[in-house]
Amino acid sequence: MVAQLQTIMDRVLIRLDEHKNKTAGGILLTDDAIPTRTVGVVESVGEDVRSVNIGDKVLFKVFDELPALEDDLVVVRERSLLGKIKD
């Protein structure tokens, strides 16, 4: 069972998209060649966050994230968000 994390202030908890181990052309990537993931779905927002809601798919700045309880969860400040992604 995974503990729940409620973010505070201007923090956003994001579940990252899954690793892609293949390029669009079908080339397999090694672990060293897999790009940093900067897209994910918002799981929790702090009380000061106004620009996104839970469930939004977002893009955030590379290296602005902090690891959270699981490998696929990160916490970023709202100002690190670059935009919402519409599917």
N, C-alpha and C positions, 0 to 999 in steps of 0.2 A: 504494500500500500504506500502510495506517495503522499507526503505531507502537502497540505495546501499552503500557498504563499499568497497573502494579500499585500499588494504593493501599496506604498504610501507616497504622499506628496506628489512630485511630478514624474514618478517612475511608472514604467510600463513593462509588464511581463509578457514575453513573446515566446511562442512555441515555433521553433524553426522548421522550415520546409525540410523534407528528407534529403539526404545526401544524393547527389547525382553522380553515379560512377561511370556514366557514358556520355559522350558528346552527342549533339544532334545528328552528327554523321555516323554514329555508331562506334566511335573509337573508345575503348576502355581506358579509364583513368586510374593511375596508381593513387595511393593515399596521399602522397606528396603533391600530386597535381590537382587534387580536388579543391576548387575555389572556396573561399570563405563564404559561408551562408549569411546573407543579409536580408532575407525575406522570411516572413513568418506571420502567424496569426496571433492577435492579441488575446491573452488569457485573463489578464487582470490589469486594472488601471488604478492609479492613486487618485485621491480626492481632488488634486489640483489639475488633473489632465482634462483638457477640453476638446482636443482635436480628434481623438479616436475613441472607439467604443470596443467592448469585448466582441470578438468575432471578426473584426476588421483585419484584412490582410495588408501588411505594411512593409515598407522598405526602410532600412535604417543604415546609418553610417558604419562603415567597416571599422572595427576595433573600438567602438564606443560601448560595446556590450560587456556585461559582467555575467559570469556563469551563475546559474541558479541550481536548484535541487536536482535536476536531471541534466543529462548531456544535451538534450534538445530544448532546454529552456534557458533564456537569457533575460536580463533586466537592463533596460536602457532608460535614459531620461527622455522626456517628451521632446526636447529640443534636438535630439539625435535622430528623430524620425524624419524621413525625407518625403514621405507621401503614402497615400493609400493606394492599393492596387485593386482595380475593378476587373473582375473575371468576366 
